[in-house]
Amino acid sequence: MDKVFINNIVRRKTKRVYVGHVAVGDGAQISVQSMTNTKTADVKATIEQIRKAEEAGVDIMRISCPDEASTLALPEIIKNVKVPIIADIHFHYKRGIEAAKAGATCLRINPGNIGSIEGVKEVVRAAKDNNCSIRIGVNGGSLEKGLLEKYGEPCSDAMVESALMQAKMLEDEDFTNFKISVKSSNTLMTMDAYRKLSKACDYPLHLGITETGSFHSGLIKSAFGIGSLLAEGIGDTLRVSLTADIIHEVKAGFEILKTLDIRHRGIRLISCPTCARTSYNVIDIVATLEERLSKITAPLTIAIMGCVVNGPGEALHADIGVAGGGANNHMLYVKGKQVGFVKSEDVIEKVVELAYEQASAIDKK
Ligand code: SF4
């Protein structure tokens, strides 16, 4: 199998599919997805939420279509947003057909719960006719009865077998324009399933850990699970599922990619945990900066460090850096050079000013 390198990570080579204009797989940039949690038929609220996610940088949005009112709302929603829309379909194959006709660029289906083979065939036909890709979304919580009987309980082998059976179902319809996910709420089981699936097929993989619990536990499980798989070269698109405002999902997705040096968007903040040596209010300053700089999309590194122990070292390697000094005189660094001093009360404004200046220079290039 050919290899694609990103930094030191050897990415698994896959087929490529498109979700609207967004390429997935075969070395394409790893895309960040999220999902609306408004009532889809509430067109205004759904458009507003997607636009907020777009501001945060989301590449692809998914929308649940549990009823006909939802698929009827799709054309108006799609017309008013920039990112491609995936329709999330369960149980009713007719919703899949309606969504494909309504302009969804991809259908997320779980062929195991969509009813008869005939229903799946009709959805595939609609996808073909409307240039839609499909995501086969296997979930450990809704495995086929036969597989649960065979394996006794949800496990990675059952998830992989389900995914491959469903892939075969689509291949039998002469349809290969799909990606696959094998999510569960058990992080290690999910990782195992993705590793096995990545060896068993070359379809692009959508990564995610699902039903992750509270915000903090969700972040940690997702960062560990998705991050580990990406570091092994597995995964072509991702969604961090959080029981929280969807903007956190988008931000977390980018943080995982930034941490692995796979994709940079916006500010990378480096700051120390603070201790008795800290000579200014690093914690509050970092929280405020994160908020004030959240609209910047240019990749910039900013170091806010509490003292001279590790401060100068980190600040020197950042685009903008502050290292705490004595007598309310903190050292200010720009692009590896100390350019002066800044007082505690001026740190935020100075850093914001420099960050917007540097971001605008990058954007103009
Ligand atoms: S950089 Fe200085 S203030 Fe920050 S944790 Fe390290 S020793 Fe403490």
Residues whose N, C-alpha, C, O or C-beta is under 5 A from the ligand:
A	BS01	SF4	C272 P273 T274 C275 R277 T278 M305 G306 C307 V308 V309 N310 G311
